[in-house]
Amino acid sequence: MKKYSHHFIEAYEGFTAFGWDRETDENTVMCYLQMFSDDDLLKHLITRFSNDELDEVYTLINRLLKTHLTESQYHRLFLKEDHP
């Protein structure tokens, strides 16, 4: 059974643009993140990242998770684990 999904990008019918309004910005970032995390794209890109770029991506994601999720949300929403 799959733990992770990318339903938003498959169903989204709006346009992708940044700086238009908050809702469009949020939708655009969701699209970009889901497109970016595509297995085929990442397999192609990841080997081209420098060590600094790998660190930058990892650090950004961890900072955002720590800033915006509780520990329980982190386990439940990001790791897809049962956590009190």
mmCIF file of the N, C-alpha and C atoms, coordinates in Angstrom:
data_MODEL
# 
_entry.id   MODEL 
# 
loop_
_atom_site.group_PDB 
_atom_site.id 
_atom_site.type_symbol 
_atom_site.label_atom_id 
_atom_site.label_alt_id 
_atom_site.label_comp_id 
_atom_site.label_asym_id 
_atom_site.label_entity_id 
_atom_site.label_seq_id 
_atom_site.pdbx_PDB_ins_code 
_atom_site.Cartn_x 
_atom_site.Cartn_y 
_atom_site.Cartn_z 
_atom_site.occupancy 
_atom_site.B_iso_or_equiv 
_atom_site.pdbx_formal_charge 
_atom_site.auth_seq_id 
_atom_site.auth_comp_id 
_atom_site.auth_asym_id 
_atom_site.auth_atom_id 
_atom_site.pdbx_PDB_model_num 
ATOM 1   N N  . MET A 1 1  ? 0.841  -1.181 0.000   1.00 0.00 ? 1  MET A N  1 
ATOM 2   C CA . MET A 1 1  ? 0.000  0.000  0.000   1.00 0.00 ? 1  MET A CA 1 
ATOM 3   C C  . MET A 1 1  ? 0.889  1.248  0.000   1.00 0.00 ? 1  MET A C  1 
ATOM 4   N N  . LYS A 1 2  ? 0.552  2.194  -0.852  1.00 0.00 ? 2  LYS A N  1 
ATOM 5   C CA . LYS A 1 2  ? 1.356  3.405  -0.943  1.00 0.00 ? 2  LYS A CA 1 
ATOM 6   C C  . LYS A 1 2  ? 1.118  4.309  0.255   1.00 0.00 ? 2  LYS A C  1 
ATOM 7   N N  . LYS A 1 3  ? 2.201  4.894  0.762   1.00 0.00 ? 3  LYS A N  1 
ATOM 8   C CA . LYS A 1 3  ? 2.102  5.839  1.873   1.00 0.00 ? 3  LYS A CA 1 
ATOM 9   C C  . LYS A 1 3  ? 1.952  7.271  1.371   1.00 0.00 ? 3  LYS A C  1 
ATOM 10  N N  . TYR A 1 4  ? 2.587  7.584  0.265   1.00 0.00 ? 4  TYR A N  1 
ATOM 11  C CA . TYR A 1 4  ? 2.663  8.958  -0.211  1.00 0.00 ? 4  TYR A CA 1 
ATOM 12  C C  . TYR A 1 4  ? 1.836  9.131  -1.472  1.00 0.00 ? 4  TYR A C  1 
ATOM 13  N N  . SER A 1 5  ? 1.355  10.334 -1.696  1.00 0.00 ? 5  SER A N  1 
ATOM 14  C CA . SER A 1 5  ? 0.524  10.592 -2.863  1.00 0.00 ? 5  SER A CA 1 
ATOM 15  C C  . SER A 1 5  ? 0.886  11.937 -3.487  1.00 0.00 ? 5  SER A C  1 
ATOM 16  N N  . HIS A 1 6  ? 0.485  12.089 -4.721  1.00 0.00 ? 6  HIS A N  1 
ATOM 17  C CA . HIS A 1 6  ? 0.666  13.340 -5.454  1.00 0.00 ? 6  HIS A CA 1 
ATOM 18  C C  . HIS A 1 6  ? -0.623 13.648 -6.224  1.00 0.00 ? 6  HIS A C  1 
ATOM 19  N N  . HIS A 1 7  ? -1.729 13.645 -5.524  1.00 0.00 ? 7  HIS A N  1 
ATOM 20  C CA . HIS A 1 7  ? -3.022 13.846 -6.169  1.00 0.00 ? 7  HIS A CA 1 
ATOM 21  C C  . HIS A 1 7  ? -3.237 15.277 -6.642  1.00 0.00 ? 7  HIS A C  1 
ATOM 22  N N  . PHE A 1 8  ? -2.711 16.242 -5.921  1.00 0.00 ? 8  PHE A N  1 
ATOM 23  C CA . PHE A 1 8  ? -2.977 17.644 -6.246  1.00 0.00 ? 8  PHE A CA 1 
ATOM 24  C C  . PHE A 1 8  ? -2.546 17.978 -7.669  1.00 0.00 ? 8  PHE A C  1 
ATOM 25  N N  . ILE A 1 9  ? -1.324 17.648 -8.020  1.00 0.00 ? 9  ILE A N  1 
ATOM 26  C CA . ILE A 1 9  ? -0.790 17.990 -9.337  1.00 0.00 ? 9  ILE A CA 1 
ATOM 27  C C  . ILE A 1 9  ? -1.578 17.304 -10.446 1.00 0.00 ? 9  ILE A C  1 
ATOM 28  N N  . GLU A 1 10 ? -2.086 16.122 -10.182 1.00 0.00 ? 10 GLU A N  1 
ATOM 29  C CA . GLU A 1 10 ? -2.843 15.378 -11.197 1.00 0.00 ? 10 GLU A CA 1 
ATOM 30  C C  . GLU A 1 10 ? -4.227 15.970 -11.432 1.00 0.00 ? 10 GLU A C  1 
ATOM 31  N N  . ALA A 1 11 ? -4.790 16.630 -10.432 1.00 0.00 ? 11 ALA A N  1 
ATOM 32  C CA . ALA A 1 11 ? -6.147 17.164 -10.552 1.00 0.00 ? 11 ALA A CA 1 
ATOM 33  C C  . ALA A 1 11 ? -6.193 18.678 -10.777 1.00 0.00 ? 11 ALA A C  1 
ATOM 34  N N  . TYR A 1 12 ? -5.104 19.364 -10.505 1.00 0.00 ? 12 TYR A N  1 
ATOM 35  C CA . TYR A 1 12 ? -5.087 20.831 -10.567 1.00 0.00 ? 12 TYR A CA 1 
ATOM 36  C C  . TYR A 1 12 ? -5.312 21.324 -11.992 1.00 0.00 ? 12 TYR A C  1 
ATOM 37  N N  . GLU A 1 13 ? -6.259 22.229 -12.148 1.00 0.00 ? 13 GLU A N  1 
ATOM 38  C CA . GLU A 1 13 ? -6.577 22.766 -13.463 1.00 0.00 ? 13 GLU A CA 1 
ATOM 39  C C  . GLU A 1 13 ? -6.293 24.264 -13.568 1.00 0.00 ? 13 GLU A C  1 
ATOM 40  N N  . GLY A 1 14 ? -5.803 24.859 -12.496 1.00 0.00 ? 14 GLY A N  1 
ATOM 41  C CA . GLY A 1 14 ? -5.476 26.273 -12.512 1.00 0.00 ? 14 GLY A CA 1 
ATOM 42  C C  . GLY A 1 14 ? -4.140 26.515 -13.201 1.00 0.00 ? 14 GLY A C  1 
ATOM 43  N N  . PHE A 1 15 ? -3.722 27.746 -13.179 1.00 0.00 ? 15 PHE A N  1 
ATOM 44  C CA . PHE A 1 15 ? -2.433 28.070 -13.792 1.00 0.00 ? 15 PHE A CA 1 
ATOM 45  C C  . PHE A 1 15 ? -1.364 28.173 -12.718 1.00 0.00 ? 15 PHE A C  1 
ATOM 46  N N  . THR A 1 16 ? -0.126 27.998 -13.136 1.00 0.00 ? 16 THR A N  1 
ATOM 47  C CA . THR A 1 16 ? 0.991  28.125 -12.206 1.00 0.00 ? 16 THR A CA 1 
ATOM 48  C C  . THR A 1 16 ? 1.686  29.449 -12.484 1.00 0.00 ? 16 THR A C  1 
ATOM 49  N N  . ALA A 1 17 ? 1.700  30.267 -11.468 1.00 0.00 ? 17 ALA A N  1 
ATOM 50  C CA . ALA A 1 17 ? 2.354  31.579 -11.537 1.00 0.00 ? 17 ALA A CA 1 
ATOM 51  C C  . ALA A 1 17 ? 2.668  31.987 -10.117 1.00 0.00 ? 17 ALA A C  1 
ATOM 52  N N  . PHE A 1 18 ? 3.663  32.795 -9.955  1.00 0.00 ? 18 PHE A N  1 
ATOM 53  C CA . PHE A 1 18 ? 4.019  33.235 -8.608  1.00 0.00 ? 18 PHE A CA 1 
ATOM 54  C C  . PHE A 1 18 ? 3.962  34.745 -8.546  1.00 0.00 ? 18 PHE A C  1 
ATOM 55  N N  . GLY A 1 19 ? 3.381  35.268 -7.458  1.00 0.00 ? 19 GLY A N  1 
ATOM 56  C CA . GLY A 1 19 ? 3.268  36.699 -7.270  1.00 0.00 ? 19 GLY A CA 1 
ATOM 57  C C  . GLY A 1 19 ? 1.907  37.252 -7.672  1.00 0.00 ? 19 GLY A C  1 
ATOM 58  N N  . TRP A 1 20 ? 1.017  36.380 -8.090  1.00 0.00 ? 20 TRP A N  1 
ATOM 59  C CA . TRP A 1 20 ? -0.324 36.803 -8.522  1.00 0.00 ? 20 TRP A CA 1 
ATOM 60  C C  . TRP A 1 20 ? -1.194 37.098 -7.304  1.00 0.00 ? 20 TRP A C  1 
ATOM 61  N N  . ASP A 1 21 ? -1.393 36.087 -6.461  1.00 0.00 ? 21 ASP A N  1 
ATOM 62  C CA . ASP A 1 21 ? -2.115 36.215 -5.195  1.00 0.00 ? 21 ASP A CA 1 
ATOM 63  C C  . ASP A 1 21 ? -1.731 35.025 -4.321  1.00 0.00 ? 21 ASP A C  1 
ATOM 64  N N  . ARG A 1 22 ? -2.113 35.057 -3.062  1.00 0.00 ? 22 ARG A N  1 
ATOM 65  C CA . ARG A 1 22 ? -1.691 34.015 -2.117  1.00 0.00 ? 22 ARG A CA 1 
ATOM 66  C C  . ARG A 1 22 ? -2.153 32.623 -2.560  1.00 0.00 ? 22 ARG A C  1 
ATOM 67  N N  . GLU A 1 23 ? -3.408 32.498 -2.958  1.00 0.00 ? 23 GLU A N  1 
ATOM 68  C CA . GLU A 1 23 ? -3.933 31.189 -3.358  1.00 0.00 ? 23 GLU A CA 1 
ATOM 69  C C  . GLU A 1 23 ? -3.175 30.618 -4.563  1.00 0.00 ? 23 GLU A C  1 
ATOM 70  N N  . THR A 1 24 ? -2.926 31.450 -5.571  1.00 0.00 ? 24 THR A N  1 
ATOM 71  C CA . THR A 1 24 ? -2.177 30.992 -6.743  1.00 0.00 ? 24 THR A CA 1 
ATOM 72  C C  . THR A 1 24 ? -0.748 30.651 -6.363  1.00 0.00 ? 24 THR A C  1 
ATOM 73  N N  . ASP A 1 25 ? -0.134 31.460 -5.487  1.00 0.00 ? 25 ASP A N  1 
ATOM 74  C CA . ASP A 1 25 ? 1.228  31.168 -5.017  1.00 0.00 ? 25 ASP A CA 1 
ATOM 75  C C  . ASP A 1 25 ? 1.274  29.805 -4.313  1.00 0.00 ? 25 ASP A C  1 
ATOM 76  N N  . GLU A 1 26 ? 0.308  29.542 -3.420  1.00 0.00 ? 26 GLU A N  1 
ATOM 77  C CA . GLU A 1 26 ? 0.274  28.267 -2.708  1.00 0.00 ? 26 GLU A CA 1 
ATOM 78  C C  . GLU A 1 26 ? 0.096  27.109 -3.684  1.00 0.00 ? 26 GLU A C  1 
ATOM 79  N N  . ASN A 1 27 ? -0.836 27.244 -4.629  1.00 0.00 ? 27 ASN A N  1 
ATOM 80  C CA . ASN A 1 27 ? -1.077 26.195 -5.615  1.00 0.00 ? 27 ASN A CA 1 
ATOM 81  C C  . ASN A 1 27 ? 0.158  25.960 -6.484  1.00 0.00 ? 27 ASN A C  1 
ATOM 82  N N  . THR A 1 28 ? 0.832  27.034 -6.858  1.00 0.00 ? 28 THR A N  1 
ATOM 83  C CA . THR A 1 28 ? 2.031  26.923 -7.684  1.00 0.00 ? 28 THR A CA 1 
ATOM 84  C C  . THR A 1 28 ? 3.140  26.194 -6.942  1.00 0.00 ? 28 THR A C  1 
ATOM 85  N N  . VAL A 1 29 ? 3.349  26.540 -5.679  1.00 0.00 ? 29 VAL A N  1 
ATOM 86  C CA . VAL A 1 29 ? 4.392  25.866 -4.892  1.00 0.00 ? 29 VAL A CA 1 
ATOM 87  C C  . VAL A 1 29 ? 4.039  24.393 -4.703  1.00 0.00 ? 29 VAL A C  1 
ATOM 88  N N  . MET A 1 30 ? 2.763  24.088 -4.468  1.00 0.00 ? 30 MET A N  1 
ATOM 89  C CA . MET A 1 30 ? 2.355  22.686 -4.349  1.00 0.00 ? 30 MET A CA 1 
ATOM 90  C C  . MET A 1 30 ? 2.640  21.943 -5.654  1.00 0.00 ? 30 MET A C  1 
ATOM 91  N N  . CYS A 1 31 ? 2.301  22.543 -6.778  1.00 0.00 ? 31 CYS A N  1 
ATOM 92  C CA . CYS A 1 31 ? 2.585  21.915 -8.078  1.00 0.00 ? 31 CYS A CA 1 
ATOM 93  C C  . CYS A 1 31 ? 4.077  21.698 -8.265  1.00 0.00 ? 31 CYS A C  1 
ATOM 94  N N  . TYR A 1 32 ? 4.864  22.736 -8.021  1.00 0.00 ? 32 TYR A N  1 
ATOM 95  C CA . TYR A 1 32 ? 6.313  22.643 -8.213  1.00 0.00 ? 32 TYR A CA 1 
ATOM 96  C C  . TYR A 1 32 ? 6.924  21.555 -7.329  1.00 0.00 ? 32 TYR A C  1 
ATOM 97  N N  . LEU A 1 33 ? 6.496  21.498 -6.065  1.00 0.00 ? 33 LEU A N  1 
ATOM 98  C CA . LEU A 1 33 ? 7.046  20.486 -5.162  1.00 0.00 ? 33 LEU A CA 1 
ATOM 99  C C  . LEU A 1 33 ? 6.678  19.081 -5.610  1.00 0.00 ? 33 LEU A C  1 
ATOM 100 N N  . GLN A 1 34 ? 5.434  18.902 -6.051  1.00 0.00 ? 34 GLN A N  1 
ATOM 101 C CA . GLN A 1 34 ? 5.033  17.573 -6.497  1.00 0.00 ? 34 GLN A CA 1 
ATOM 102 C C  . GLN A 1 34 ? 5.708  17.199 -7.816  1.00 0.00 ? 34 GLN A C  1 
ATOM 103 N N  . MET A 1 35 ? 5.858  18.146 -8.712  1.00 0.00 ? 35 MET A N  1 
ATOM 104 C CA . MET A 1 35 ? 6.574  17.869 -9.957  1.00 0.00 ? 35 MET A CA 1 
ATOM 105 C C  . MET A 1 35 ? 8.050  17.592 -9.670  1.00 0.00 ? 35 MET A C  1 
ATOM 106 N N  . PHE A 1 36 ? 8.645  18.367 -8.761  1.00 0.00 ? 36 PHE A N  1 
ATOM 107 C CA . PHE A 1 36 ? 10.055 18.222 -8.407  1.00 0.00 ? 36 PHE A CA 1 
ATOM 108 C C  . PHE A 1 36 ? 10.340 16.861 -7.787  1.00 0.00 ? 36 PHE A C  1 
ATOM 109 N N  . SER A 1 37 ? 9.382  16.347 -7.009  1.00 0.00 ? 37 SER A N  1 
ATOM 110 C CA . SER A 1 37 ? 9.609  15.082 -6.304  1.00 0.00 ? 37 SER A CA 1 
ATOM 111 C C  . SER A 1 37 ? 9.289  13.862 -7.166  1.00 0.00 ? 37 SER A C  1 
ATOM 112 N N  . ASP A 1 38 ? 8.986  14.058 -8.419  1.00 0.00 ? 38 ASP A N  1 
ATOM 113 C CA . ASP A 1 38 ? 8.763  12.945 -9.339  1.00 0.00 ? 38 ASP A CA 1 
ATOM 114 C C  . ASP A 1 38 ? 10.007 12.048 -9.375  1.00 0.00 ? 38 ASP A C  1 
ATOM 115 N N  . ASP A 1 39 ? 9.808  10.760 -9.279  1.00 0.00 ? 39 ASP A N  1 
ATOM 116 C CA . ASP A 1 39 ? 10.934 9.818  -9.230  1.00 0.00 ? 39 ASP A CA 1 
ATOM 117 C C  . ASP A 1 39 ? 11.881 9.960  -10.415 1.00 0.00 ? 39 ASP A C  1 
ATOM 118 N N  . ASP A 1 40 ? 11.329 10.042 -11.619 1.00 0.00 ? 40 ASP A N  1 
ATOM 119 C CA . ASP A 1 40 ? 12.192 10.134 -12.808 1.00 0.00 ? 40 ASP A CA 1 
ATOM 120 C C  . ASP A 1 40 ? 13.013 11.421 -12.811 1.00 0.00 ? 40 ASP A C  1 
ATOM 121 N N  . LEU A 1 41 ? 12.390 12.523 -12.458 1.00 0.00 ? 41 LEU A N  1 
ATOM 122 C CA . LEU A 1 41 ? 13.116 13.792 -12.426 1.00 0.00 ? 41 LEU A CA 1 
ATOM 123 C C  . LEU A 1 41 ? 14.210 13.766 -11.362 1.00 0.00 ? 41 LEU A C  1 
ATOM 124 N N  . LEU A 1 42 ? 13.865 13.326 -10.161 1.00 0.00 ? 42 LEU A N  1 
ATOM 125 C CA . LEU A 1 42 ? 14.867 13.311 -9.085  1.00 0.00 ? 42 LEU A CA 1 
ATOM 126 C C  . LEU A 1 42 ? 16.017 12.363 -9.377  1.00 0.00 ? 42 LEU A C  1 
ATOM 127 N N  . LYS A 1 43 ? 15.717 11.221 -9.978  1.00 0.00 ? 43 LYS A N  1 
ATOM 128 C CA . LYS A 1 43 ? 16.780 10.289 -10.339 1.00 0.00 ? 43 LYS A CA 1 
ATOM 129 C C  . LYS A 1 43 ? 17.773 10.971 -11.283 1.00 0.00 ? 43 LYS A C  1 
ATOM 130 N N  . HIS A 1 44 ? 17.255 11.797 -12.164 1.00 0.00 ? 44 HIS A N  1 
ATOM 131 C CA . HIS A 1 44 ? 18.092 12.524 -13.122 1.00 0.00 ? 44 HIS A CA 1 
ATOM 132 C C  . HIS A 1 44 ? 18.859 13.666 -12.443 1.00 0.00 ? 44 HIS A C  1 
ATOM 133 N N  . LEU A 1 45 ? 18.181 14.404 -11.569 1.00 0.00 ? 45 LEU A N  1 
ATOM 134 C CA . LEU A 1 45 ? 18.780 15.598 -10.950 1.00 0.00 ? 45 LEU A CA 1 
ATOM 135 C C  . LEU A 1 45 ? 19.736 15.313 -9.802  1.00 0.00 ? 45 LEU A C  1 
ATOM 136 N N  . ILE A 1 46 ? 19.390 14.350 -8.960  1.00 0.00 ? 46 ILE A N  1 
ATOM 137 C CA . ILE A 1 46 ? 20.084 14.184 -7.673  1.00 0.00 ? 46 ILE A CA 1 
ATOM 138 C C  . ILE A 1 46 ? 21.578 13.953 -7.835  1.00 0.00 ? 46 ILE A C  1 
ATOM 139 N N  . THR A 1 47 ? 21.970 13.257 -8.859  1.00 0.00 ? 47 THR A N  1 
ATOM 140 C CA . THR A 1 47 ? 23.395 12.992 -9.060  1.00 0.00 ? 47 THR A CA 1 
ATOM 141 C C  . THR A 1 47 ? 24.141 14.236 -9.553  1.00 0.00 ? 47 THR A C  1 
ATOM 142 N N  . ARG A 1 48 ? 23.405 15.218 -10.012 1.00 0.00 ? 48 ARG A N  1 
ATOM 143 C CA . ARG A 1 48 ? 24.024 16.450 -10.505 1.00 0.00 ? 48 ARG A CA 1 
ATOM 144 C C  . ARG A 1 48 ? 24.160 17.518 -9.410  1.00 0.00 ? 48 ARG A C  1 
ATOM 145 N N  . PHE A 1 49 ? 23.483 17.320 -8.300  1.00 0.00 ? 49 PHE A N  1 
ATOM 146 C CA . PHE A 1 49 ? 23.567 18.283 -7.200  1.00 0.00 ? 49 PHE A CA 1 
ATOM 147 C C  . PHE A 1 49 ? 24.955 18.245 -6.583  1.00 0.00 ? 49 PHE A C  1 
ATOM 148 N N  . SER A 1 50 ? 25.455 19.413 -6.272  1.00 0.00 ? 50 SER A N  1 
ATOM 149 C CA . SER A 1 50 ? 26.709 19.491 -5.515  1.00 0.00 ? 50 SER A CA 1 
ATOM 150 C C  . SER A 1 50 ? 26.420 19.108 -4.063  1.00 0.00 ? 50 SER A C  1 
ATOM 151 N N  . ASN A 1 51 ? 27.464 18.875 -3.296  1.00 0.00 ? 51 ASN A N  1 
ATOM 152 C CA . ASN A 1 51 ? 27.280 18.601 -1.868  1.00 0.00 ? 51 ASN A CA 1 
ATOM 153 C C  . ASN A 1 51 ? 26.571 19.757 -1.184  1.00 0.00 ? 51 ASN A C  1 
ATOM 154 N N  . ASP A 1 52 ? 26.908 20.979 -1.556  1.00 0.00 ? 52 ASP A N  1 
ATOM 155 C CA . ASP A 1 52 ? 26.256 22.154 -0.979  1.00 0.00 ? 52 ASP A CA 1 
ATOM 156 C C  . ASP A 1 52 ? 24.771 22.207 -1.337  1.00 0.00 ? 52 ASP A C  1 
ATOM 157 N N  . GLU A 1 53 ? 24.436 21.834 -2.555  1.00 0.00 ? 53 GLU A N  1 
ATOM 158 C CA . GLU A 1 53 ? 23.030 21.832 -2.960  1.00 0.00 ? 53 GLU A CA 1 
ATOM 159 C C  . GLU A 1 53 ? 22.241 20.750 -2.226  1.00 0.00 ? 53 GLU A C  1 
ATOM 160 N N  . LEU A 1 54 ? 22.833 19.582 -2.055  1.00 0.00 ? 54 LEU A N  1 
ATOM 161 C CA . LEU A 1 54 ? 22.185 18.534 -1.266  1.00 0.00 ? 54 LEU A CA 1 
ATOM 162 C C  . LEU A 1 54 ? 21.922 19.022 0.156   1.00 0.00 ? 54 LEU A C  1 
ATOM 163 N N  . ASP A 1 55 ? 22.924 19.636 0.754   1.00 0.00 ? 55 ASP A N  1 
ATOM 164 C CA . ASP A 1 55 ? 22.800 20.168 2.108   1.00 0.00 ? 55 ASP A CA 1 
ATOM 165 C C  . ASP A 1 55 ? 21.723 21.255 2.163   1.00 0.00 ? 55 ASP A C  1 
ATOM 166 N N  . GLU A 1 56 ? 21.693 22.114 1.172   1.00 0.00 ? 56 GLU A N  1 
ATOM 167 C CA . GLU A 1 56 ? 20.728 23.214 1.130   1.00 0.00 ? 56 GLU A CA 1 
ATOM 168 C C  . GLU A 1 56 ? 19.294 22.691 1.075   1.00 0.00 ? 56 GLU A C  1 
ATOM 169 N N  . VAL A 1 57 ? 19.030 21.724 0.223   1.00 0.00 ? 57 VAL A N  1 
ATOM 170 C CA . VAL A 1 57 ? 17.686 21.156 0.107   1.00 0.00 ? 57 VAL A CA 1 
ATOM 171 C C  . VAL A 1 57 ? 17.296 20.458 1.404   1.00 0.00 ? 57 VAL A C  1 
ATOM 172 N N  . TYR A 1 58 ? 18.189 19.637 1.922   1.00 0.00 ? 58 TYR A N  1 
ATOM 173 C CA . TYR A 1 58 ? 17.921 18.905 3.160   1.00 0.00 ? 58 TYR A CA 1 
ATOM 174 C C  . TYR A 1 58 ? 17.662 19.871 4.327   1.00 0.00 ? 58 TYR A C  1 
ATOM 175 N N  . THR A 1 59 ? 18.494 20.878 4.440   1.00 0.00 ? 59 THR A N  1 
ATOM 176 C CA . THR A 1 59 ? 18.368 21.848 5.530   1.00 0.00 ? 59 THR A CA 1 
ATOM 177 C C  . THR A 1 59 ? 17.068 22.647 5.422   1.00 0.00 ? 59 THR A C  1 
ATOM 178 N N  . LEU A 1 60 ? 16.717 23.074 4.218   1.00 0.00 ? 60 LEU A N  1 
ATOM 179 C CA . LEU A 1 60 ? 15.470 23.824 4.018   1.00 0.00 ? 60 LEU A CA 1 
ATOM 180 C C  . LEU A 1 60 ? 14.266 22.989 4.419   1.00 0.00 ? 60 LEU A C  1 
ATOM 181 N N  . ILE A 1 61 ? 14.208 21.756 3.939   1.00 0.00 ? 61 ILE A N  1 
ATOM 182 C CA . ILE A 1 61 ? 13.063 20.902 4.254   1.00 0.00 ? 61 ILE A CA 1 
ATOM 183 C C  . ILE A 1 61 ? 12.968 20.664 5.757   1.00 0.00 ? 61 ILE A C  1 
ATOM 184 N N  . ASN A 1 62 ? 14.081 20.359 6.401   1.00 0.00 ? 62 ASN A N  1 
ATOM 185 C CA . ASN A 1 62 ? 14.057 20.131 7.845   1.00 0.00 ? 62 ASN A CA 1 
ATOM 186 C C  . ASN A 1 62 ? 13.665 21.372 8.625   1.00 0.00 ? 62 ASN A C  1 
ATOM 187 N N  . ARG A 1 63 ? 14.163 22.526 8.203   1.00 0.00 ? 63 ARG A N  1 
ATOM 188 C CA . ARG A 1 63 ? 13.800 23.776 8.890   1.00 0.00 ? 63 ARG A CA 1 
ATOM 189 C C  . ARG A 1 63 ? 12.302 24.033 8.785   1.00 0.00 ? 63 ARG A C  1 
ATOM 190 N N  . LEU A 1 64 ? 11.738 23.844 7.601   1.00 0.00 ? 64 LEU A N  1 
ATOM 191 C CA . LEU A 1 64 ? 10.302 24.065 7.408   1.00 0.00 ? 64 LEU A CA 1 
ATOM 192 C C  . LEU A 1 64 ? 9.472  23.077 8.220   1.00 0.00 ? 64 LEU A C  1 
ATOM 193 N N  . LEU A 1 65 ? 9.881  21.826 8.247   1.00 0.00 ? 65 LEU A N  1 
ATOM 194 C CA . LEU A 1 65 ? 9.158  20.831 9.033   1.00 0.00 ? 65 LEU A CA 1 
ATOM 195 C C  . LEU A 1 65 ? 9.198  21.162 10.518  1.00 0.00 ? 65 LEU A C  1 
ATOM 196 N N  . LYS A 1 66 ? 10.378 21.508 11.025  1.00 0.00 ? 66 LYS A N  1 
ATOM 197 C CA . LYS A 1 66 ? 10.518 21.834 12.450  1.00 0.00 ? 66 LYS A CA 1 
ATOM 198 C C  . LYS A 1 66 ? 9.758  23.104 12.821  1.00 0.00 ? 66 LYS A C  1 
ATOM 199 N N  . THR A 1 67 ? 9.683  24.047 11.905  1.00 0.00 ? 67 THR A N  1 
ATOM 200 C CA . THR A 1 67 ? 9.012  25.315 12.171  1.00 0.00 ? 67 THR A CA 1 
ATOM 201 C C  . THR A 1 67 ? 7.494  25.178 12.175  1.00 0.00 ? 67 THR A C  1 
ATOM 202 N N  . HIS A 1 68 ? 6.961  24.334 11.300  1.00 0.00 ? 68 HIS A N  1 
ATOM 203 C CA . HIS A 1 68 ? 5.522  24.346 11.067  1.00 0.00 ? 68 HIS A CA 1 
ATOM 204 C C  . HIS A 1 68 ? 4.765  23.104 11.519  1.00 0.00 ? 68 HIS A C  1 
ATOM 205 N N  . LEU A 1 69 ? 5.474  22.082 11.998  1.00 0.00 ? 69 LEU A N  1 
ATOM 206 C CA . LEU A 1 69 ? 4.804  20.876 12.474  1.00 0.00 ? 69 LEU A CA 1 
ATOM 207 C C  . LEU A 1 69 ? 5.193  20.564 13.910  1.00 0.00 ? 69 LEU A C  1 
ATOM 208 N N  . THR A 1 70 ? 4.232  20.065 14.660  1.00 0.00 ? 70 THR A N  1 
ATOM 209 C CA . THR A 1 70 ? 4.556  19.522 15.972  1.00 0.00 ? 70 THR A CA 1 
ATOM 210 C C  . THR A 1 70 ? 5.251  18.179 15.754  1.00 0.00 ? 70 THR A C  1 
ATOM 211 N N  . GLU A 1 71 ? 5.810  17.627 16.811  1.00 0.00 ? 71 GLU A N  1 
ATOM 212 C CA . GLU A 1 71 ? 6.479  16.322 16.674  1.00 0.00 ? 71 GLU A CA 1 
ATOM 213 C C  . GLU A 1 71 ? 5.481  15.263 16.218  1.00 0.00 ? 71 GLU A C  1 
ATOM 214 N N  . SER A 1 72 ? 4.288  15.290 16.782  1.00 0.00 ? 72 SER A N  1 
ATOM 215 C CA . SER A 1 72 ? 3.266  14.320 16.406  1.00 0.00 ? 72 SER A CA 1 
ATOM 216 C C  . SER A 1 72 ? 2.867  14.483 14.934  1.00 0.00 ? 72 SER A C  1 
ATOM 217 N N  . GLN A 1 73 ? 2.694  15.711 14.481  1.00 0.00 ? 73 GLN A N  1 
ATOM 218 C CA . GLN A 1 73 ? 2.371  15.958 13.071  1.00 0.00 ? 73 GLN A CA 1 
ATOM 219 C C  . GLN A 1 73 ? 3.505  15.508 12.161  1.00 0.00 ? 73 GLN A C  1 
ATOM 220 N N  . TYR A 1 74 ? 4.738  15.739 12.574  1.00 0.00 ? 74 TYR A N  1 
ATOM 221 C CA . TYR A 1 74 ? 5.905  15.312 11.805  1.00 0.00 ? 74 TYR A CA 1 
ATOM 222 C C  . TYR A 1 74 ? 5.859  13.799 11.570  1.00 0.00 ? 74 TYR A C  1 
ATOM 223 N N  . HIS A 1 75 ? 5.599  13.046 12.634  1.00 0.00 ? 75 HIS A N  1 
ATOM 224 C CA . HIS A 1 75 ? 5.562  11.587 12.510  1.00 0.00 ? 75 HIS A CA 1 
ATOM 225 C C  . HIS A 1 75 ? 4.351  11.129 11.689  1.00 0.00 ? 75 HIS A C  1 
ATOM 226 N N  . ARG A 1 76 ? 3.212  11.740 11.939  1.00 0.00 ? 76 ARG A N  1 
ATOM 227 C CA . ARG A 1 76 ? 1.983  11.313 11.272  1.00 0.00 ? 76 ARG A CA 1 
ATOM 228 C C  . ARG A 1 76 ? 1.936  11.754 9.812   1.00 0.00 ? 76 ARG A C  1 
ATOM 229 N N  . LEU A 1 77 ? 2.286  13.027 9.526   1.00 0.00 ? 77 LEU A N  1 
ATOM 230 C CA . LEU A 1 77 ? 2.116  13.569 8.181   1.00 0.00 ? 77 LEU A CA 1 
ATOM 231 C C  . LEU A 1 77 ? 3.336  13.388 7.280   1.00 0.00 ? 77 LEU A C  1 
ATOM 232 N N  . PHE A 1 78 ? 4.526  13.510 7.839   1.00 0.00 ? 78 PHE A N  1 
ATOM 233 C CA . PHE A 1 78 ? 5.740  13.409 7.023   1.00 0.00 ? 78 PHE A CA 1 
ATOM 234 C C  . PHE A 1 78 ? 6.265  11.979 6.966   1.00 0.00 ? 78 PHE A C  1 
ATOM 235 N N  . LEU A 1 79 ? 6.436  11.359 8.123   1.00 0.00 ? 79 LEU A N  1 
ATOM 236 C CA . LEU A 1 79 ? 6.972  10.000 8.166   1.00 0.00 ? 79 LEU A CA 1 
ATOM 237 C C  . LEU A 1 79 ? 5.896  8.933  7.939   1.00 0.00 ? 79 LEU A C  1 
ATOM 238 N N  . LYS A 1 80 ? 4.621  9.322  8.066   1.00 0.00 ? 80 LYS A N  1 
ATOM 239 C CA . LYS A 1 80 ? 3.491  8.398  7.907   1.00 0.00 ? 80 LYS A CA 1 
ATOM 240 C C  . LYS A 1 80 ? 3.555  7.276  8.928   1.00 0.00 ? 80 LYS A C  1 
ATOM 241 N N  . GLU A 1 81 ? 3.878  7.659  10.162  1.00 0.00 ? 81 GLU A N  1 
ATOM 242 C CA . GLU A 1 81 ? 3.960  6.716  11.277  1.00 0.00 ? 81 GLU A CA 1 
ATOM 243 C C  . GLU A 1 81 ? 2.895  7.060  12.294  1.00 0.00 ? 81 GLU A C  1 
ATOM 244 N N  . ASP A 1 82 ? 2.433  6.042  13.004  1.00 0.00 ? 82 ASP A N  1 
ATOM 245 C CA . ASP A 1 82 ? 1.558  6.292  14.147  1.00 0.00 ? 82 ASP A CA 1 
ATOM 246 C C  . ASP A 1 82 ? 2.417  6.878  15.263  1.00 0.00 ? 82 ASP A C  1 
ATOM 247 N N  . HIS A 1 83 ? 1.948  7.966  15.830  1.00 0.00 ? 83 HIS A N  1 
ATOM 248 C CA . HIS A 1 83 ? 2.698  8.622  16.903  1.00 0.00 ? 83 HIS A CA 1 
ATOM 249 C C  . HIS A 1 83 ? 1.688  9.341  17.781  1.00 0.00 ? 83 HIS A C  1 
ATOM 250 N N  . PRO A 1 84 ? 1.840  9.195  19.089  1.00 0.00 ? 84 PRO A N  1 
ATOM 251 C CA . PRO A 1 84 ? 0.875  9.849  20.005  1.00 0.00 ? 84 PRO A CA 1 
ATOM 252 C C  . PRO A 1 84 ? 0.856  11.363 19.865  1.00 0.00 ? 84 PRO A C  1 
# 
